[in-house]
Amino acid sequence: MEWLGRAKISFTASPNPLGLREKDGKLTDLLRICEAAVPPCQLNPLLFNGHAQTMWTATASHAPPLHYRRRIFEADHAEFNGSFAVDFAVPPSPDSDRSGGQPAPASDPSLPPRTTYLAEPELAAMGSADGRPMLVVLHGLSGGSHEIYLRYAIAPLIDSGKWEACVVNSRGCAKSKITTGLLYNARATWDVRQVVNWLRKTYPNRPLFGLGFSLGACILTNYLGEEGAATPLKAAVVVANPWALHISSKMLQSTFIGHHVYQRVLGNAMRSLAMRHKQELDKYTNIDTEHLNGLRFLWEFDRAYQCPTWGYPTEEAYYRDASSSDSLLAVRVPLLALNATDDPIACNAALPYAEAATTPYAVLCTTSLGGHLGWFEVGGGRWHTKPVCNFLNHMAFEVDLDSINHDADGKPNSGNPKVGTHFDPVRRKMQVKLNQ
């Protein structure tokens, strides 16, 4: 029963899920793989609803002590120039703390714990001949590679010795510096695209996979939709994706706790992030940073920063454009999506049930308990670690990746050829051919 912490698990998928072949020749499909990868969800009964699960994330401090080496990338996009940081997971040094308690001090206090800069000889030593899979990870709003939910999810993969992983830190996050007036938004896919392309060129023998959390899940889904079959990623998992940002925002603003707790906490996080880069914002933009510093709620920040920076007329227009539920229809690699239906931030009303039931490339797995990036088990473990690792391990080591059909539904997008209409899920607009 749910009140004892036993969550109900549901799967939403196409009636004709993507067919796949195992390395031993056995035929299977994406839904069967996802169902096998997702174990029973037994959570801490004391954290009995989505609010309790979500709020407990603010008090939980224990997590696997991952170690990183940071590399600074210069953006290769002509318009969205500037720098951003990518943290590569590495084995701990001999004098590092392995206990999970207080971390050993980083050699550079300007970086997060257990993080130092990556020297070029270390980069070269990674070697392109290594065939271990590489996981590209995107964190949530204003977070970074240090986030507890992220470390729980990827630590078993790293500790197994079979995986490599890197975290693409959104601009300005995880104590990274910005060199322009640009931070990031949920539609900002160019940095992850650059990293994926760089990894494919630098390590051509490594299969690449993706993992995104919350806003990072939204960005990853948008990236996959934009790339379609062209992405070098073989498969991906998105966790607690808010999907339809305009719906999630309205739901948060419609309740007292949503407006005065979650919107305020998220707004304060973005305001603090902006103030850490006040000098750059004052230098490169016309943003009134004093006004920005006085804001309280996330929607206020998006109106004051995202709209003038990116050219959106309203924050609602930004939310609609940056939502990833339509992008799901353009994804052309196997995708597992995990959401809790009691999540107060990535709310149930915003989940793309119809889209997941339409595309053969995705399976939406929902749990009736878990909150937003919570899923706390008795003893402090995090349930989402299990389906993430199970799915990625199965895709990387059991599935014949060459068997993935990137045109399984026979059509890249939708439309009605009889009347000349065409729907592009990435553009989110119905296009009509004009008479010539």
Buried (B, 14 or more C-beta within 10 A) or exposed (E): EBEEBBBEBEBBBBEEBBBBBBEEEEEBBBBBBBBEBBEEBBBBBEBBBBBBBBBBBEEBEEBBBBBBBBBEBEBEEEEBEBBBBBBBBBEEEEEEBEEEEEBBEBEEEEBBBBBBBBEEEBEEEBEEEEEBBBBBBBBBBBBBBBBBBBBBBBBBBBEEEEBBBBBBBBBBBBBBBBBBBBBBBBBBBBBBBBBBBBBBEBBEEBBBBBBBBBBBBBBBBBBBBBBBBEBBBBBBBBBBBBBBBBBBBBBBBEEEEBBEBBBBBBBBBBBEBBEBBBEBBBEBBEBBBEEBEEBEBBBBBBBBBBBEBBEBEEBBBBBBBBBBBBBBBBBBBBBBBBBBBBBBBBBBEBBBEEBBEBBBBBBBBBBBBBBBBBBBBEEEBBBBBBBBBBBBBBBBEBBEBEBBBEEBBEEBBBBEEEEEEBBBBBEEEEEEEEEE
